[in-house]
Amino acid sequence: MRCPRCHEGTMAPLEKPDSYEPPYSVNSTSHFAYEPEWTTLQLISTLKCSKLSCGQLSVFHAAGSLEWNANERNEQYYEAVFRITAVHPSPRIIQLPSSLPEPIEGPLLAAFETFWNNKQLCANATRQAVEALLDFHGAPRLSAKSKRLPLATRIDALIKTNPNYGELFDLFRPILNAGSHGEEIKTDTLLDVLEALELHLDAVFESKIDRLGELQTLLRNPIGESDG
């Protein structure tokens, strides 16, 4: 995990975390119908940025359980499996351009915080960032009667003016709508959306800006001047 403050150092545990089984889980073993799958485990750790001049701290929490497994020799056993439920302050799931406007950056930072424990909220926050991106790309937000346009209508408008960008956003739409409707969202699918968004943001706010600077430098010189 990259540091949420300096974005350069790596977040690592101050000490090796040990799993903790709360009393309510331990006591469940005395139940006549007890199954190992009832076991509840927790991990809590403090993470610290590896960059000495930064030293940012984050709190890490993971929830665990026992799951039945088997190895290549068909030896069967229970193993502890953990899922991250919270990291605060959260690292950035994707890298953001330094020139990213706040109306786009703000919702994405909120998406990173909620990614660990609520994929629907994460998708909703990502949708807000996409709406702000549509503003940036000039897609109309209001109808002729000054009513807010649906996301689908705004994307269709962008497809007409910028097919490459519009078609990419159209691929995002089912996942972003699932967040608004409270539907299940797969982690891998959400990560694919965020990764594609990262590449789009880089193309719009980094690569193009760098290229524009190069062109401005070239245009400052009269044609042929640099050839002598």
C-alpha positions as CSV (number, residue, x, y, z in Angstrom):
1,M,0.0,0.0,0.0
2,R,1.3,3.4,-0.9
3,C,1.2,6.2,1.6
4,P,-2.1,8.2,1.6
5,R,-0.2,11.4,2.4
6,C,3.1,11.5,0.5
7,H,2.2,8.9,-2.1
8,E,5.8,7.8,-2.2
9,G,6.5,5.6,0.8
10,T,5.0,2.2,1.5
11,M,2.7,1.5,4.4
12,A,3.9,-1.4,6.6
13,P,2.9,-2.7,10.0
14,L,4.8,-1.3,13.0
15,E,4.7,-4.8,14.5
16,K,3.6,-8.2,13.1
17,P,-0.1,-8.4,13.7
18,D,-1.6,-11.4,15.6
19,S,-5.1,-12.6,14.9
20,Y,-7.6,-12.1,17.7
21,E,-10.6,-14.3,18.5
22,P,-13.2,-12.3,20.6
23,P,-14.8,-14.1,23.5
24,Y,-18.2,-14.4,21.8
25,S,-16.5,-16.5,19.1
26,V,-14.5,-18.6,21.7
27,N,-17.7,-19.2,23.7
28,S,-19.5,-20.5,20.6
29,T,-17.3,-23.7,20.7
30,S,-19.4,-24.9,23.6
31,H,-22.6,-25.0,21.6
32,F,-23.7,-28.5,20.8
33,A,-24.0,-27.8,17.1
34,Y,-20.7,-25.8,16.8
35,E,-19.0,-25.8,13.4
36,P,-15.5,-24.3,12.8
37,E,-17.0,-22.0,10.2
38,W,-18.6,-20.1,13.1
39,T,-15.2,-18.8,14.2
40,T,-14.7,-15.0,14.0
41,L,-11.2,-13.6,13.8
42,Q,-9.9,-10.1,13.7
43,L,-6.7,-8.3,12.8
44,I,-5.9,-4.8,13.9
45,S,-2.6,-3.1,13.1
46,T,-1.0,0.3,12.9
47,L,0.7,1.0,9.5
48,K,3.5,3.5,9.1
49,C,4.9,5.1,5.9
50,S,8.4,3.9,5.1
51,K,9.5,7.4,4.0
52,L,11.4,8.9,7.0
53,S,10.4,12.5,6.3
54,C,6.7,11.5,6.2
55,G,5.9,8.8,8.8
56,Q,2.1,8.9,8.2
57,L,0.2,6.4,10.3
58,S,-2.9,4.5,9.2
59,V,-5.2,2.0,11.1
60,F,-5.8,-1.3,9.5
61,H,-8.6,-3.8,10.3
62,A,-9.4,-7.2,8.7
63,A,-12.1,-9.7,9.5
64,G,-11.4,-13.4,9.3
65,S,-13.0,-16.8,9.5
66,L,-12.0,-20.5,9.1
67,E,-12.5,-22.0,5.7
68,W,-12.2,-25.7,4.6
69,N,-9.4,-26.2,2.2
70,A,-7.2,-29.0,0.6
71,N,-3.7,-29.1,-0.8
72,E,-2.3,-30.8,-3.8
73,R,-2.0,-34.1,-1.9
74,N,-5.7,-33.8,-1.0
75,E,-4.9,-33.2,2.6
76,Q,-7.9,-31.3,4.1
77,Y,-7.7,-28.7,6.8
78,Y,-9.2,-25.4,8.0
79,E,-7.3,-22.2,7.4
80,A,-7.8,-18.6,8.5
81,V,-8.9,-16.3,5.7
82,F,-9.0,-12.6,6.2
83,R,-10.7,-9.7,4.3
84,I,-9.7,-6.1,4.7
85,T,-12.6,-4.1,6.1
86,A,-11.0,-0.7,6.8
87,V,-7.9,1.3,6.3
88,H,-7.9,4.9,7.5
89,P,-6.5,7.1,6.2
90,S,-6.9,4.9,3.1
91,P,-4.2,4.6,0.5
92,R,-5.2,5.6,-3.0
93,I,-6.6,2.6,-4.9
94,I,-5.3,4.2,-8.1
95,Q,-2.8,7.0,-8.7
96,L,-4.3,10.5,-9.4
97,P,-2.8,13.3,-11.5
98,S,-1.5,16.2,-9.5
99,S,-3.5,18.5,-11.7
100,L,-6.8,16.8,-11.1
101,P,-9.7,19.2,-10.4
102,E,-11.2,19.0,-6.9
103,P,-14.7,18.1,-8.1
104,I,-13.2,14.9,-9.6
105,E,-10.6,14.2,-7.0
106,G,-12.9,14.7,-3.9
107,P,-15.3,11.9,-4.8
108,L,-12.5,9.5,-5.8
109,L,-10.8,10.0,-2.4
110,A,-14.2,9.1,-0.8
111,A,-14.4,6.1,-3.0
112,F,-11.0,4.9,-1.7
113,E,-12.2,5.2,1.9
114,T,-15.3,3.1,1.3
115,F,-13.7,0.6,-1.1
116,W,-12.8,-1.8,1.8
117,N,-16.1,-2.3,3.4
118,N,-18.9,-1.1,1.1
119,K,-18.5,-1.6,-2.7
120,Q,-21.9,0.1,-3.4
121,L,-20.8,3.3,-1.6
122,C,-17.5,3.1,-3.5
123,A,-19.3,2.8,-6.8
124,N,-21.6,5.7,-5.9
125,A,-18.6,7.9,-5.1
126,T,-16.9,6.9,-8.4
127,R,-20.1,7.8,-10.2
128,Q,-19.9,11.3,-8.7
129,A,-16.4,11.6,-10.1
130,V,-17.6,10.4,-13.5
131,E,-20.4,13.0,-13.5
132,A,-17.7,15.7,-12.7
133,L,-15.6,14.3,-15.6
134,L,-18.6,14.6,-17.9
135,D,-18.8,18.3,-16.8
136,F,-15.1,18.7,-17.7
137,H,-15.6,17.1,-21.1
138,G,-18.5,19.4,-21.9
139,A,-21.4,16.9,-21.6
140,P,-24.7,18.8,-20.8
141,R,-25.8,18.4,-17.2
142,L,-29.3,20.0,-17.6
143,S,-32.1,19.5,-20.1
144,A,-33.7,22.3,-22.1
145,K,-36.2,22.6,-19.2
146,S,-33.4,22.9,-16.7
147,K,-33.9,19.4,-15.3
148,R,-31.0,17.2,-14.3
149,L,-30.1,14.8,-17.1
150,P,-29.6,11.0,-16.3
151,L,-26.1,9.6,-16.4
152,A,-27.0,7.6,-19.5
153,T,-28.2,10.6,-21.4
154,R,-25.1,12.6,-20.6
155,I,-22.9,9.7,-21.7
156,D,-24.9,9.4,-25.0
157,A,-24.2,13.1,-25.6
158,L,-20.5,12.6,-25.0
159,I,-20.4,9.7,-27.4
160,K,-21.6,12.1,-30.2
161,T,-18.8,14.6,-29.5
162,N,-16.0,12.3,-28.3
163,P,-16.8,8.6,-29.2
164,N,-13.6,7.3,-27.5
165,Y,-14.3,8.9,-24.1
166,G,-18.1,8.3,-24.4
167,E,-17.8,4.6,-25.1
168,L,-15.4,4.1,-22.2
169,F,-17.9,5.8,-19.8
170,D,-20.7,3.7,-21.3
171,L,-18.8,0.6,-20.2
172,F,-18.7,2.1,-16.6
173,R,-22.4,2.7,-16.5
174,P,-23.7,-0.8,-15.4
175,I,-21.3,-1.0,-12.5
176,L,-22.0,2.6,-11.4
177,N,-25.8,2.0,-11.7
178,A,-25.4,-1.1,-9.6
179,G,-24.0,1.0,-6.8
180,S,-27.0,3.3,-6.8
181,H,-29.5,0.4,-6.9
182,G,-27.8,-1.5,-4.0
183,E,-26.9,-4.4,-6.2
184,E,-23.9,-6.7,-5.6
185,I,-20.7,-5.5,-7.1
186,K,-17.7,-7.8,-7.6
187,T,-14.4,-6.5,-6.3
188,D,-12.5,-7.4,-9.5
189,T,-15.1,-5.6,-11.7
190,L,-14.8,-2.4,-9.5
191,L,-11.0,-2.5,-9.7
192,D,-11.2,-2.8,-13.5
193,V,-13.4,0.3,-13.6
194,L,-10.9,2.2,-11.3
195,E,-7.9,1.1,-13.3
196,A,-9.5,2.2,-16.6
197,L,-10.4,5.5,-15.0
198,E,-6.8,5.9,-13.9
199,L,-5.6,5.5,-17.5
200,H,-8.2,7.9,-18.7
201,L,-7.3,10.5,-16.1
202,D,-3.6,10.1,-17.0
203,A,-4.3,10.6,-20.7
204,V,-6.5,13.7,-20.0
205,F,-4.6,15.5,-17.2
206,E,-1.0,14.3,-17.5
207,S,0.1,13.0,-20.9
208,K,-1.9,15.7,-22.8
209,I,-0.6,18.5,-20.5
210,D,3.0,17.3,-21.0
211,R,2.5,17.1,-24.8
212,L,0.9,20.6,-24.8
213,G,4.0,22.0,-23.0
214,E,6.2,20.4,-25.6
215,L,4.2,21.9,-28.4
216,Q,4.2,25.3,-26.8
217,T,8.0,25.2,-26.6
218,L,8.2,24.2,-30.3
219,L,5.8,27.0,-31.3
220,R,7.8,29.7,-29.5
221,N,10.5,29.1,-32.2
222,P,9.8,30.3,-35.7
223,I,9.5,27.5,-38.3
224,G,12.9,26.4,-39.4
225,E,14.8,28.5,-36.8
226,S,16.1,25.5,-35.0
227,D,17.5,24.1,-38.3
228,G,19.8,27.1,-38.7
